[in-house]
Amino acid sequence: MNMNQNTPNQPNVTYMGIPSLVEERDACGVGFIADVKGKGSHKLIQQTLTALSCMEHRGGCSADNDSGDGSGVMTAIPRELLSPWFSEKGLTMPPVEQLGVGMVFLPQDSSNREEDRSHVESVVKDANLTVLGWREVPVNPDILGVQAKENQPRIEQIMVTSPDGLSGDELDRVLYIVRSQIGKRLADNFYICSFSCRTIVYKGMVRSEVLGEFYQDLSDPNYISRFAVYHRRFSTNTMPKWPLAQPMRLLGHNGEINTLIGNINSMATREVKLNAPGWKPEELTALTPIVNTANSDSYNLDSALELLVRTGCSPLEAAMILVPEAYKNQPNLRDYPEITDFYDYYSGFQEPWDGPALLAFSDGKMVGACLDRNGLRPARYCITKDDYVVVGSEAGVVDLPAADIIEKGKLGPGQTIAVDLTSQEVLKNWQIKQRIAKKHPYGEWLQTHRQQLTHETFSHTLLLNDAKQLLQQQTAFGYTAEDVDMIVVPMAIQGKEPTFCMGDDIPLAVLSDKPHLLYDYFKQRFAQVTNPPIDPLRESLVMSLEMLLGSKGNLLDPQAEDAKLIKIDSPVLNETELQRI
């Protein structure tokens, strides 16, 4: 079992291609429960486990019917539960948000486990943190399936604090760096589920119905929290893995990211020039690689989200940047130009993580959920008169008296709902986005720096009027006689794209010993048929051919100058437009 932070638990299978595309596909159950104005209770944990049980049919199991694809919960750190451990050790429990707790999967082999503990403690101490000790998490392995038990890690919690009094965001930032440094060295049989002074994740290869039985902490009345994010995993075409159970460090994800390879490549190019206010270059370098092709789509999205959150964004802002709604030609956004400006600004240097997605997330201060721009995953919510908020992939996962419900509904495409645990308020879609969009004067930045390339007519002057020279140019760029006769000429005569049927018998360009057009080397990874057609003409609400040309700015430190880009309506330019650029 391999549980590397960056390449978790790869199965011993030989295959070609990107692992996350070959293996990882999600169709899960996810949601959160939050007590807006309460102090937390064990009842909320019980309700979360009940909600998880109701999601069992949305998850998968191995052939033994007991080894679940994964389930888990993220909650606030249960101080009342941990207090007896400090008393037993004769230690004083650090104040709220000064205690960092790491939930760690360790090797079952005792010698390897001691070596890993030693390395973890060394990195923690190098970061000027104090190790208070290790707590063994009480579990019941008897309820595990055969496969889950074969791969079961030793589960322990490391307790740390800062002698300098670091707390809250400052301490979480240090723990984030420490976790990244640890994960780079400890590749096998090791994984950190969470390492924070606010949140903790309990997860594993168990069915959602028995998560509370496996982790005995979750059944303890002293386990108290104001919120919980829960997740039941369904992994298709993959081997279930303990580290890939969810929630991840910040989010639980139902869906799949279809643009994953582009997202990973773009993030890799940003890593060389990462710069965040208040961060040293070596601290940011310690975080790389931020994303990894060996990880699942959910894992990588969580990593990108965490980078933004730890460098100053709220989870809500980070989600808006990474998973934007369809904001062009959106009638509902006509009254909110500042929100459109926000999305338009960030489109210049952050491509969407696009695909069906319901995200539930929390950093311990805020808990929320959002849908992708097409709304391709279900998300139901209820708000009660005693300030309880329940969000889930399905309605009715928590038994709430009808008389107590003051509002219920579902999230639409691109919509968000959240609970601010600090200000104790429920935040709705437009309220959230208006607050975030007013953080900077994005509209002014765009008006000052963004340039629009106006449409130009084709030149009446022939660029190539010599047949021999034209043939040379066509040959140099990979055009064939078939391309000219069957595509170029019909398009010029009819003014529309030629249509064919009965499949494509053209050999793959990558296997040909003859030069081809650049476009011939790009093929879809699956057979796609859409009805009605999906294109920027008939589906302009969610699709566009607009592009931005220029240097991408720093994602972690937005500035007015980053809006200095040229906007074009289509990547297909005529010679006049090209000369203007």
C-alpha positions in Angstrom: 0.0 0.0 0.0 1.4 3.3 -1.1 0.0 6.4 0.6 2.3 9.2 -0.5 0.8 12.7 0.0 1.5 13.4 -3.7 1.0 9.9 -5.2 -1.4 8.0 -2.9 -1.7 4.3 -3.0 -1.2 3.4 -6.7 -2.5 -0.1 -7.5 0.0 -2.6 -8.8 -1.4 -2.5 -12.3 0.5 -1.7 -15.5 -1.3 0.8 -17.7 -0.6 3.6 -20.1 -1.9 7.1 -19.8 -2.6 9.6 -17.0 -3.5 7.6 -13.9 -6.3 10.0 -12.8 -8.0 9.7 -16.2 -7.5 6.0 -16.4 -8.6 5.3 -12.9 -10.5 8.1 -11.1 -14.1 8.9 -11.7 -16.5 10.0 -9.0 -20.3 9.7 -8.5 -20.7 10.3 -4.8 -22.8 11.6 -2.0 -21.7 14.8 -0.2 -23.0 17.6 2.0 -22.6 19.5 5.2 -24.5 20.3 8.4 -23.9 23.5 10.4 -25.2 24.9 13.6 -25.1 28.6 12.8 -25.4 30.1 16.3 -24.8 27.1 18.6 -21.7 26.1 20.5 -21.6 22.6 18.9 -23.1 19.3 20.0 -22.6 15.6 19.7 -26.1 15.5 18.2 -24.8 17.2 15.1 -22.2 14.4 14.7 -24.9 11.8 15.1 -27.0 13.5 12.5 -24.0 13.6 10.2 -23.5 9.9 10.5 -27.2 9.4 9.8 -26.9 11.5 6.7 -23.9 9.5 5.6 -25.9 6.3 6.1 -28.6 7.6 3.9 -26.0 8.1 1.2 -24.8 4.5 1.3 -26.5 3.7 -2.1 -24.4 6.5 -3.7 -21.2 4.8 -2.7 -19.4 1.7 -3.9 -18.2 -1.5 -2.3 -15.7 -4.2 -3.2 -16.8 -7.8 -3.9 -16.7 -8.6 -0.2 -19.6 -6.1 0.3 -17.8 -4.5 3.3 -14.8 -2.7 1.9 -16.3 0.6 1.0 -14.8 2.8 -1.7 -14.6 5.4 1.1 -16.5 7.6 3.5 -15.6 10.2 6.0 -16.3 13.4 7.9 -14.6 16.7 8.5 -15.4 18.5 11.7 -14.0 21.1 14.1 -11.2 19.7 16.4 -13.1 18.0 19.3 -11.4 19.5 22.3 -13.6 17.9 24.8 -12.7 14.5 23.4 -9.0 15.2 23.4 -8.9 16.8 26.9 -8.6 13.4 28.8 -5.5 12.5 26.7 -3.8 15.7 27.9 -4.7 15.0 31.5 -3.3 11.4 31.2 0.0 12.8 29.8 0.1 15.5 32.5 0.0 18.2 29.8 -1.8 21.5 29.7 -4.1 21.6 26.7 -3.2 24.6 24.5 -5.9 27.3 24.0 -8.3 27.2 21.1 -6.6 27.5 17.7 -3.2 27.0 19.3 -3.4 23.2 19.2 -2.5 21.7 15.9 -3.8 18.1 15.3 -2.6 15.9 12.5 -4.7 12.8 11.5 -2.1 10.4 10.2 -2.1 7.1 8.4 1.0 5.2 9.4 2.5 1.8 8.3 1.4 -1.2 10.2 5.0 -2.4 10.5 6.3 -1.1 13.8 9.9 -0.4 12.6 8.7 1.6 9.6 6.2 3.4 11.8 8.8 4.5 14.3 11.0 5.8 11.4 8.1 7.7 10.0 7.2 9.2 13.4 10.8 10.3 13.8 10.9 12.0 10.5 7.5 13.8 11.1 8.8 15.1 14.5 12.0 16.2 12.9 10.2 18.4 10.3 7.8 19.7 12.9 10.6 20.8 15.2 12.5 22.4 12.3 9.4 24.6 11.8 9.8 25.7 15.4 6.8 23.8 16.7 6.6 21.7 19.8 5.5 18.0 19.5 3.2 17.3 22.5 2.8 13.6 21.6 1.0 11.0 19.6 -2.5 9.7 20.3 -3.6 6.3 19.0 -7.0 6.6 17.4 -9.3 3.9 18.8 -10.8 1.8 15.9 -12.8 -1.4 15.5 -11.1 -3.3 12.6 -13.6 -6.2 13.0 -16.1 -4.3 10.9 -13.8 -3.8 8.0 -14.1 -5.9 4.8 -11.3 -8.2 3.7 -9.7 -5.8 1.2 -10.0 -2.8 3.6 -8.4 -4.8 6.4 -5.5 -5.9 4.2 -4.7 -2.3 3.5 -5.6 -0.8 6.8 -3.1 1.7 8.1 -2.2 2.4 11.7 -4.1 5.6 12.5 -2.7 8.1 15.0 -3.0 11.8 15.8 0.0 14.0 16.4 -0.5 17.0 18.7 1.6 20.1 18.2 1.7 23.7 19.3 3.8 26.8 18.8 6.1 28.1 21.6 5.8 31.5 19.9 2.0 31.5 20.4 1.1 31.1 16.7 -2.6 30.5 16.3 -5.4 30.4 13.7 -4.4 31.2 10.2 -0.7 31.7 11.1 -0.5 28.2 12.6 -2.5 26.6 9.8 -0.1 28.1 7.3 3.0 26.6 9.1 1.2 23.2 9.4 0.4 23.4 5.6 4.1 23.9 4.8 5.2 21.2 7.3 2.7 18.7 5.8 4.0 19.3 2.3 7.6 18.8 3.4 6.8 15.6 5.2 4.9 14.2 2.2 7.8 14.7 -0.2 10.0 12.2 1.7 7.5 9.7 3.2 6.2 8.0 0.0 5.1 4.6 1.1 2.4 3.6 3.7 2.1 7.1 4.9 -0.5 9.8 4.5 -1.7 12.9 6.4 -5.5 13.2 6.2 -5.5 16.6 7.8 -3.1 18.8 9.8 -4.8 21.9 11.2 -5.6 23.9 14.3 -9.3 24.1 13.3 -10.4 21.0 11.4 -9.9 17.3 11.5 -10.8 14.5 9.0 -11.9 11.0 9.9 -12.1 8.8 6.8 -11.4 5.4 5.5 -12.3 2.5 3.2 -15.5 1.7 5.1 -19.1 1.8 4.2 -20.8 5.0 5.4 -23.2 3.0 7.6 -20.3 1.8 9.8 -18.0 4.8 9.9 -19.1 5.7 13.4 -18.5 2.1 14.5 -15.0 1.9 13.0 -13.9 5.3 14.5 -15.0 4.9 18.1 -14.2 8.6 18.6 -17.3 9.5 16.5 -19.6 7.6 18.9 -18.1 9.3 22.0 -20.6 11.9 23.5 -17.6 14.2 24.1 -17.1 14.5 20.3 -18.6 18.0 19.8 -18.6 20.2 16.7 -20.6 23.1 15.2 -20.3 21.7 11.7 -19.4 18.7 9.7 -18.7 18.0 6.0 -19.5 14.4 5.0 -18.8 12.3 2.0 -19.5 8.9 0.6 -17.3 7.8 -2.3 -18.2 5.9 -5.5 -15.0 5.3 -7.5 -15.5 3.9 -10.9 -12.7 1.9 -12.7 -10.3 2.2 -9.8 -9.0 0.4 -6.8 -10.4 1.9 -3.5 -7.7 3.5 -1.4 -7.6 4.7 2.1 -6.1 8.1 1.3 -8.6 8.8 -1.5 -11.6 8.5 0.7 -13.1 12.0 1.3 -13.4 14.7 2.5 -9.9 15.8 1.5 -8.1 18.5 3.5 -10.7 21.2 2.6 -13.4 19.7 0.4 -15.6 16.8 -0.5 -16.4 16.4 -4.2 -19.2 14.7 -6.1 -18.5 14.7 -9.8 -15.5 14.7 -12.1 -13.2 17.4 -13.5 -13.1 16.9 -17.3 -10.4 19.6 -17.8 -8.0 18.0 -15.4 -5.0 17.7 -17.7 -5.2 21.3 -18.7 -5.6 22.4 -15.1 -2.6 20.4 -14.0 -0.4 21.7 -16.8 -1.4 25.3 -16.1 -0.7 24.9 -12.4 2.7 23.4 -13.1 3.6 26.5 -15.2 2.6 28.8 -12.3 4.7 27.0 -9.8 7.9 28.6 -11.2 6.8 32.1 -10.4 4.6 31.6 -7.3 4.6 34.7 -5.2 2.3 35.5 -2.3 2.4 38.5 0.1 4.0 37.6 3.4 5.4 34.3 2.0 9.1 33.6 1.6 10.1 32.0 -1.8 11.4 28.9 0.0 8.1 28.4 1.8 6.2 28.4 -1.5 8.8 26.1 -3.1 8.2 23.7 -0.2 4.6 23.3 -1.4 5.4 22.2 -4.9 4.3 20.2 -6.8 0.9 21.7 -5.9 -0.9 19.2 -8.2 0.2 15.8 -9.6 -1.0 13.6 -12.5 -0.9 10.6 -10.2 -3.7 12.0 -8.0 -7.4 11.9 -8.6 -9.3 14.9 -9.9 -10.8 15.6 -6.5 -7.4 15.4 -4.8 -5.9 17.9 -7.2 -8.8 20.3 -7.0 -8.5 20.2 -3.2 -4.8 20.9 -3.5 -5.4 24.0 -5.7 -8.2 25.2 -3.4 -5.9 24.8 -0.4 -3.2 26.8 -2.0 -5.5 29.8 -2.5 -7.0 29.5 1.0 -3.7 29.3 2.8 -2.3 32.3 0.9 -5.2 34.6 1.8 -8.4 33.7 0.0 -11.6 32.6 1.8 -12.8 29.1 0.6 -15.8 30.9 -1.0 -13.5 33.2 -3.0 -11.2 30.3 -4.0 -14.2 28.3 -5.2 -15.4 31.2 -7.3 -11.9 31.5 -8.9 -11.5 27.8 -9.6 -15.0 26.8 -10.4 -16.7 29.9 -11.9 -20.3 30.0 -12.9 -21.4 30.7 -16.5 -21.2 34.5 -16.3 -21.4 35.5 -19.9 -24.8 36.2 -21.3 -26.3 35.4 -17.9 -29.6 37.3 -17.4 -29.4 36.9 -13.6 -26.1 38.8 -13.5 -27.3 41.9 -15.3 -28.0 43.5 -11.9 -24.6 42.5 -10.5 -21.9 43.9 -12.9 -19.2 43.7 -10.1 -19.6 39.9 -10.1 -19.2 39.7 -13.9 -16.1 41.9 -13.6 -14.7 39.5 -10.9 -15.1 36.5 -13.2 -13.9 38.4 -16.3 -10.7 39.5 -14.4 -9.8 36.0 -13.2 -10.5 34.4 -16.6 -7.2 36.1 -17.6 -5.0 33.8 -15.6 -7.1 31.0 -14.1 -8.8 28.5 -16.4 -11.9 26.8 -14.9 -11.7 23.4 -13.2 -14.7 22.3 -15.3 -17.0 19.4 -15.1 -20.0 18.1 -13.1 -19.3 19.0 -9.5 -21.0 19.5 -6.2 -18.4 20.8 -3.7 -18.8 20.9 0.1 -15.9 22.6 1.8 -14.7 24.2 5.1 -11.6 25.8 6.6 -13.1 25.8 10.1 -14.3 29.4 9.8 -16.6 29.0 6.9 -18.5 26.0 5.6 -20.2 26.0 2.3 -21.3 24.2 -0.9 -21.4 25.2 -4.6 -22.4 23.7 -7.9 -20.6 23.7 -11.3 -21.7 26.1 -14.0 -24.0 23.5 -15.6 -25.5 22.3 -12.4 -24.9 18.7 -13.3 -25.0 17.4 -9.7 -27.9 17.5 -7.2 -27.7 19.7 -4.2 -30.6 20.1 -1.7 -30.7 22.3 1.4 -32.9 23.1 4.4 -32.7 25.9 6.9 -34.5 25.5 10.2 -35.9 28.2 12.6 -33.3 27.2 15.2 -30.5 28.1 12.7 -29.6 24.6 11.5 -28.4 24.3 7.9 -28.4 20.9 6.1 -27.0 20.5 2.6 -26.8 17.2 0.8 -26.8 15.4 -2.5 -30.3 14.3 -1.7 -33.3 15.6 0.3 -34.3 14.0 3.6 -30.9 12.8 4.7 -31.5 14.4 8.1 -34.9 13.9 9.8 -36.1 17.5 10.4 -39.6 18.3 11.7 -41.5 20.0 8.9 -42.7 22.7 11.4 -39.1 23.7 12.1 -38.1 24.2 8.4 -38.3 27.9 7.3 -36.6 27.4 3.9 -35.7 24.6 1.6 -34.6 24.3 -1.9 -31.9 23.3 -4.3 -28.8 25.0 -5.7 -28.9 26.0 -9.3 -26.1 26.0 -11.8 -23.1 27.9 -10.4 -24.9 28.8 -7.1 -23.4 28.8 -3.6 -24.7 28.6 0.0 -22.5 29.0 3.1 -22.5 29.5 6.8 -20.0 32.0 8.4 -19.2 30.3 11.7 -17.4 33.5 12.9 -20.2 36.0 12.3 -22.9 33.3 12.8 -24.9 34.0 9.6 -26.2 32.1 6.7 -24.9 33.5 3.4 -26.9 33.1 0.1 -25.6 33.1 -3.5 -25.7 36.8 -4.5 -24.7 38.0 -1.0 -21.6 35.8 -1.1 -20.6 36.8 -4.6 -21.2 40.5 -4.1 -19.0 40.6 -1.0 -16.2 38.8 -2.7 -16.4 40.8 -6.0 -16.1 44.1 -4.1 -12.7 43.0 -2.6 -10.9 44.8 -5.4 -12.1 47.3 -8.1 -12.0 44.7 -10.8 -14.2 46.7 -13.1 -11.9 49.7 -13.0 -8.9 47.4 -13.7 -10.5 45.9 -16.7 -11.7 49.3 -18.1 -8.1 50.7 -17.7 -6.1 47.8 -19.0 -8.2 45.3 -21.0 -8.2 45.7 -24.7 -10.8 44.3 -27.2 -9.7 43.3 -30.7 -12.5 44.5 -32.9 -13.7 42.3 -35.8 -12.0 43.2 -39.1 -13.0 42.2 -42.6 -10.8 40.0 -44.7 -8.2 41.7 -46.8 -8.9 42.1 -50.5 -5.3 41.7 -51.3 -4.1 38.1 -52.0 -1.3 37.1 -49.7 -0.3 34.2 -52.0 -1.2 34.5 -55.7 1.4 32.1 -56.9 0.2 28.5 -57.1 3.6 26.9 -56.5 4.2 29.1 -53.4 0.7 28.3 -52.1 1.3 24.6 -52.6 4.6 24.9 -50.7 2.9 26.6 -47.8 0.1 24.1 -47.7 2.6 21.2 -47.7 4.7 22.9 -45.0 1.7 23.2 -42.7 0.5 19.7 -43.3 -2.5 20.2 -45.6 -3.3 17.3 -47.9 -5.2 17.1 -51.2 -8.1 15.6 -49.2 -8.1 18.6 -46.8 -8.3 21.0 -49.7 -10.8 19.2 -51.8 -13.2 18.0 -49.1 -12.9 20.7 -46.5 -11.4 24.0 -47.6 -13.1 24.2 -51.0 -16.6 23.3 -49.8 -16.3 25.8 -46.9 -15.2 28.5 -49.3 -18.1 27.8 -51.7 -20.9 27.0 -49.3 -19.9 29.2 -46.4 -20.3 26.5 -43.8 -18.5 23.6 -42.3 -18.8 20.3 -44.3 -20.7 17.5 -42.6 -19.7 13.8 -42.8 -21.2 10.6 -41.3 -20.4 6.9 -40.8 -17.3 7.4 -38.7 -13.8 8.6 -39.2 -11.4 6.2 -40.9 -8.4 8.5 -40.9 -5.3 6.9 -39.3 -4.0 8.5 -36.2 -1.6 11.4 -37.0 0.7 10.4 -34.2 1.4 7.0 -35.9 1.9 8.5 -39.4 5.3 9.1 -41.0 3.9 12.0 -42.9 3.4 15.5 -41.7 -0.1 16.5 -40.5 -1.9 19.6 -39.4 -1.4 20.4 -35.8 -5.1 19.9 -35.1 -4.9 16.3 -36.3 -2.9 15.3 -33.3 -5.7 16.2 -30.9 -8.4 13.6 -30.4 -11.2 13.2 -27.8 -10.6 10.6 -25.2 -14.1 9.3 -25.6 -16.9 9.0 -28.2 -19.1 12.0 -27.7 -22.6 12.5 -29.1 -24.7 15.5 -28.0 -28.2 16.3 -28.8 -29.0 19.1 -29.1 -25.6 20.3 -30.4 -23.4 22.1 -27.8 -21.6 25.0 -29.3 -21.0 28.7 -28.6 -23.8 29.7 -31.0 -26.7 27.6 -29.7 -25.4 27.3 -26.1 -24.0 30.8 -25.6 -25.2 30.8 -22.0 -22.5 28.3 -21.0 -20.0 28.3 -23.9 -17.8 30.9 -25.6 -14.9 31.0 -28.0 -13.5 34.2 -26.5 -9.8 34.1 -25.6 -7.3 36.4 -23.8 -3.8 37.0 -25.2 -1.0 38.1 -23.0 1.1 37.3 -20.0 -0.8 35.6 -17.1 -0.6 37.4 -13.8 0.1 36.1 -10.3 -2.9 34.1 -9.1 -1.9 34.6 -5.4 -1.5 38.4 -5.6 -3.9 40.0 -8.0 -2.9 43.5 -9.3 -4.5 46.0 -11.7 -1.7 45.3 -14.3 -2.8 41.7 -14.5 -5.8 42.8 -16.5 -3.6 44.0 -19.3 -4.7 41.5 -21.9 -6.1 41.5 -25.4 -9.5 40.0 -25.7 -10.5 38.2 -29.0 -13.9 36.8 -29.9 -12.5 33.7 -31.5 -9.1 32.0 -31.8 -9.6 32.0 -35.6 -8.2 35.3 -36.9 -8.0 36.7 -40.4 -4.8 38.4 -41.7 -6.1 41.9 -40.9 -6.8 41.0 -37.3 -3.4 39.3 -37.0 -1.7 42.4 -38.2 -3.5 44.5 -35.7 -2.3 42.3 -32.8 
